[in-house]
Amino acid sequence: RIGAARNRRSSLPEIGYVMKLPNLPGQLRVFGAQGRDAGTAPGPIDSEPEFEILGRDELVELARRLALSQVVAARPLLGTTVFGGLESSARGLLTAYRATVAAAGAALPISSAAEWLLDNFHVIEEQLAEIRKSLPRGFYRQLPSLSAGPLAGHPRIYAFARELIGHADGHLDQEALHGCIEAYQTESPLTTGELWAFPTMLRIALVERLARLAAPLERRRLDRVEADGWADRILAVAATDAS
């Protein structure tokens, strides 16, 4: 089940999302994209489109339209996978985590989002391990792949999951997911393998989204440090010359 949860360690309006899928243990919380300057996507394409946030009924209609518009290749296309984007996301998250650890160890100020990453990085590592375990490359190569579009060569079910995560801002519940799957299959049936892989593809899309949101954390921390330094200088001068 995926539901909204407020960061308990801060009064700032930073919303997280808790992901707990049936038959797959563990949780993955992802901060919602309240700002759109999260940096370059570490996933399989250079930049993520701006997703319009949709309600449940609109998501169901989106799923139906995707089923009509997605063109599946006659045979799975080899050479293009989600694994490269996943590992890039993992490296980006590790970089952000290490920078946060260093800042915290030096008693430097960190944001509530950085605190969340510090406290929950072990959960992210568990999810990454679960993804790698649940998606053998041999099985992955059998999934129907797209023949056209920015995600051409990637599994259809991954593109479907990515669209849902983007248009829901990472906030989905089980009822919405079931409705979207049913709507999709009224127009284009999914294979048993795709249905089995769907929870893992949702996790991958969430990890990639989290990596994009974590990327600017250190830059923002350094900006705050610089701003504090200038504030100190201004206050020091004002103390002797108020004008």
VEXDREN-2710 file (C-alpha; in Angstrom, 1 decimal):
% VEXDREN-2710
k/r/px/py/pz
1/ARG/0.0/0.0/0.0
2/ILE/1.3/3.4/-0.9
3/GLY/0.0/6.3/1.2
4/ALA/1.1/9.8/2.2
5/ALA/3.0/10.4/5.4
6/ARG/4.4/13.6/6.8
7/ASN/8.1/13.8/7.8
8/ARG/7.9/13.4/11.6
9/ARG/11.2/15.0/12.4
10/SER/10.4/18.4/10.9
11/SER/7.6/20.9/10.8
12/LEU/8.4/21.7/7.2
13/PRO/5.8/20.7/4.7
14/GLU/7.8/17.9/3.1
15/ILE/5.6/14.9/2.3
16/GLY/6.9/11.4/2.0
17/TYR/5.3/8.3/0.4
18/VAL/5.3/4.9/1.9
19/MET/5.3/2.0/-0.5
20/LYS/4.3/-1.5/0.7
21/LEU/3.3/-3.9/-2.1
22/PRO/1.5/-7.2/-1.6
23/ASN/3.8/-10.2/-1.2
24/LEU/6.9/-8.0/-1.3
25/PRO/8.2/-7.1/2.1
26/GLY/9.7/-3.8/3.0
27/GLN/8.9/-0.1/2.6
28/LEU/10.2/2.6/0.4
29/ARG/9.4/6.2/1.2
30/VAL/9.9/8.8/-1.5
31/PHE/9.7/12.5/-1.1
32/GLY/7.1/14.1/-3.4
33/ALA/8.4/16.5/-6.0
34/GLN/7.2/19.7/-4.4
35/GLY/9.9/21.5/-6.3
36/ARG/10.7/20.7/-9.9
37/ASP/14.4/21.5/-9.9
38/ALA/15.5/18.0/-8.9
39/GLY/18.2/17.8/-11.5
40/THR/18.9/15.5/-14.4
41/ALA/17.2/12.2/-14.4
42/PRO/19.6/9.3/-13.7
43/GLY/17.3/6.9/-15.4
44/PRO/17.3/5.6/-19.0
45/ILE/16.6/8.9/-20.6
46/ASP/18.3/12.2/-20.1
47/SER/15.4/14.2/-18.7
48/GLU/12.0/13.3/-17.3
49/PRO/8.9/15.0/-18.8
50/GLU/6.8/17.3/-16.7
51/PHE/4.0/15.1/-15.4
52/GLU/0.6/16.5/-14.9
53/ILE/-0.7/15.3/-11.5
54/LEU/-3.9/13.3/-12.0
55/GLY/-6.6/12.0/-9.7
56/ARG/-7.6/8.4/-9.4
57/ASP/-10.2/8.5/-12.2
58/GLU/-7.9/10.3/-14.4
59/LEU/-5.1/7.8/-13.8
60/VAL/-7.5/5.0/-14.8
61/GLU/-8.3/6.8/-18.0
62/LEU/-4.5/7.4/-18.6
63/ALA/-3.9/3.6/-18.2
64/ARG/-6.6/2.9/-20.9
65/ARG/-5.0/5.5/-23.3
66/LEU/-1.6/4.1/-22.7
67/ALA/-2.8/0.6/-23.6
68/LEU/-4.1/2.0/-26.9
69/SER/-1.0/4.1/-27.7
70/GLN/1.9/1.8/-26.6
71/VAL/3.3/-0.2/-29.5
72/VAL/4.9/-3.5/-28.6
73/ALA/7.9/-4.8/-30.6
74/ALA/7.4/-8.0/-32.5
75/ARG/10.1/-9.5/-30.3
76/PRO/11.8/-8.2/-27.2
77/LEU/14.5/-5.7/-28.1
78/LEU/17.9/-6.5/-26.6
79/GLY/20.5/-4.0/-25.5
80/THR/18.3/-1.5/-23.7
81/THR/17.5/-2.2/-20.1
82/VAL/16.4/-0.5/-16.9
83/PHE/19.5/-1.9/-15.1
84/GLY/21.8/0.9/-16.2
85/GLY/19.4/3.6/-14.9
86/LEU/18.8/1.6/-11.7
87/GLU/22.5/1.4/-11.0
88/SER/23.0/5.1/-11.9
89/SER/20.2/5.9/-9.4
90/ALA/21.8/3.8/-6.7
91/ARG/25.2/5.6/-7.2
92/GLY/23.5/9.0/-7.1
93/LEU/21.7/8.1/-3.8
94/LEU/24.9/6.7/-2.3
95/THR/26.7/10.0/-3.2
96/ALA/24.0/12.1/-1.6
97/TYR/24.0/9.8/1.5
98/ARG/27.8/10.0/1.9
99/ALA/27.7/13.8/1.6
100/THR/25.0/13.9/4.2
101/VAL/26.9/11.6/6.6
102/ALA/30.0/13.9/6.2
103/ALA/28.0/17.0/6.9
104/ALA/26.3/15.5/9.9
105/GLY/29.6/14.1/11.3
106/ALA/31.1/17.6/11.1
107/ALA/28.0/19.0/12.9
108/LEU/27.0/21.1/9.9
109/PRO/23.4/21.9/9.4
110/ILE/21.4/19.6/7.1
111/SER/17.8/19.8/5.9
112/SER/14.9/17.6/7.0
113/ALA/15.0/15.9/3.6
114/ALA/18.7/15.1/4.2
115/GLU/17.9/13.8/7.6
116/TRP/15.3/11.5/6.1
117/LEU/17.9/10.1/3.7
118/LEU/20.3/9.6/6.6
119/ASP/17.8/7.7/8.6
120/ASN/16.3/5.7/5.8
121/PHE/19.2/4.8/3.5
122/HIS/19.2/1.3/4.9
123/VAL/15.6/0.9/3.6
124/ILE/16.7/2.1/0.2
125/GLU/19.5/-0.5/0.2
126/GLU/16.9/-3.2/1.1
127/GLN/14.7/-2.1/-1.8
128/LEU/17.6/-2.2/-4.3
129/ALA/18.5/-5.7/-3.2
130/GLU/14.9/-6.8/-3.5
131/ILE/14.7/-5.3/-7.0
132/ARG/17.9/-7.1/-8.1
133/LYS/16.6/-10.4/-6.6
134/SER/13.1/-10.1/-8.1
135/LEU/14.1/-9.3/-11.6
136/PRO/16.6/-11.8/-13.1
137/ARG/18.0/-10.7/-16.4
138/GLY/16.9/-13.8/-18.2
139/PHE/13.3/-13.2/-17.2
140/TYR/13.6/-9.5/-18.0
141/ARG/14.6/-10.2/-21.5
142/GLN/11.3/-12.1/-22.1
143/LEU/9.2/-9.1/-21.2
144/PRO/7.4/-7.4/-24.1
145/SER/9.2/-4.2/-25.0
146/LEU/8.2/-0.9/-26.7
147/SER/9.1/-0.4/-30.4
148/ALA/8.9/3.4/-30.4
149/GLY/9.0/6.5/-28.2
150/PRO/11.6/7.8/-25.7
151/LEU/11.5/4.4/-23.9
152/ALA/11.8/2.2/-27.0
153/GLY/13.4/-1.1/-26.1
154/HIS/12.4/-0.9/-22.5
155/PRO/9.7/-3.2/-21.2
156/ARG/6.1/-2.0/-21.7
157/ILE/5.3/-2.7/-18.0
158/TYR/8.2/-0.5/-16.9
159/ALA/6.9/2.4/-19.1
160/PHE/3.5/1.8/-17.7
161/ALA/4.7/1.9/-14.1
162/ARG/6.8/5.0/-14.7
163/GLU/3.8/6.9/-16.1
164/LEU/1.7/6.0/-13.1
165/ILE/4.4/7.1/-10.6
166/GLY/5.0/10.3/-12.5
167/HIS/1.3/11.3/-12.9
168/ALA/0.5/10.4/-9.3
169/ASP/3.5/12.2/-8.0
170/GLY/4.6/8.9/-6.4
171/HIS/1.4/8.7/-4.4
172/LEU/-0.7/5.6/-5.2
173/ASP/-2.9/3.2/-3.3
174/GLN/-3.8/-0.4/-4.0
175/GLU/-7.3/0.4/-5.3
176/ALA/-5.9/2.9/-7.8
177/LEU/-3.3/0.4/-9.0
178/HIS/-5.9/-2.3/-9.5
179/GLY/-8.1/0.1/-11.4
180/CYS/-5.3/1.1/-13.7
181/ILE/-4.3/-2.5/-14.4
182/GLU/-7.9/-3.4/-15.2
183/ALA/-8.4/-0.4/-17.4
184/TYR/-5.2/-1.2/-19.3
185/GLN/-6.1/-4.8/-19.8
186/THR/-9.5/-3.9/-21.3
187/GLU/-7.6/-2.6/-24.3
188/SER/-4.4/-4.6/-24.3
189/PRO/-3.9/-7.7/-22.1
190/LEU/-0.7/-7.9/-20.1
191/THR/1.2/-11.1/-19.9
192/THR/1.5/-13.1/-16.8
193/GLY/5.2/-12.1/-16.7
194/GLU/4.3/-8.4/-16.9
195/LEU/1.9/-8.7/-14.0
196/TRP/4.5/-10.5/-12.0
197/ALA/7.1/-7.8/-12.7
198/PHE/4.7/-4.9/-12.1
199/PRO/5.5/-4.4/-8.4
200/THR/9.2/-4.5/-9.1
201/MET/8.8/-1.9/-11.9
202/LEU/7.0/0.4/-9.5
203/ARG/9.9/0.1/-7.1
204/ILE/12.4/0.9/-9.9
205/ALA/10.4/4.0/-10.9
206/LEU/10.2/5.1/-7.3
207/VAL/14.0/4.6/-6.7
208/GLU/14.7/6.6/-9.9
209/ARG/12.4/9.4/-8.7
210/LEU/14.0/9.5/-5.3
211/ALA/17.5/9.7/-6.9
212/ARG/16.4/12.7/-8.9
213/LEU/15.1/14.4/-5.7
214/ALA/18.2/13.6/-3.7
215/ALA/20.6/14.9/-6.3
216/PRO/20.4/18.6/-5.3
217/LEU/20.5/18.0/-1.5
218/GLU/24.2/18.8/-1.1
219/ARG/24.1/21.8/-3.4
220/ARG/21.2/23.2/-1.4
221/ARG/23.1/22.6/1.9
222/LEU/26.1/24.5/0.6
223/ASP/23.8/27.3/-0.6
224/ARG/22.4/27.6/2.9
225/VAL/25.9/27.6/4.4
226/GLU/26.9/30.4/2.1
227/ALA/23.7/32.4/2.9
228/ASP/24.4/32.0/6.6
229/GLY/27.9/33.3/6.1
230/TRP/26.7/36.4/4.3
231/ALA/24.0/36.9/7.0
232/ASP/26.8/36.8/9.7
233/ARG/28.9/39.4/7.8
234/ILE/25.9/41.7/7.4
235/LEU/25.0/41.4/11.1
236/ALA/28.6/42.0/12.1
237/VAL/28.8/45.2/10.1
238/ALA/25.3/46.4/11.3
239/ALA/26.5/46.0/14.9
240/THR/29.1/48.7/14.4
241/ASP/27.4/50.8/11.6
242/ALA/23.6/50.4/11.5
243/SER/23.4/52.5/8.3
END
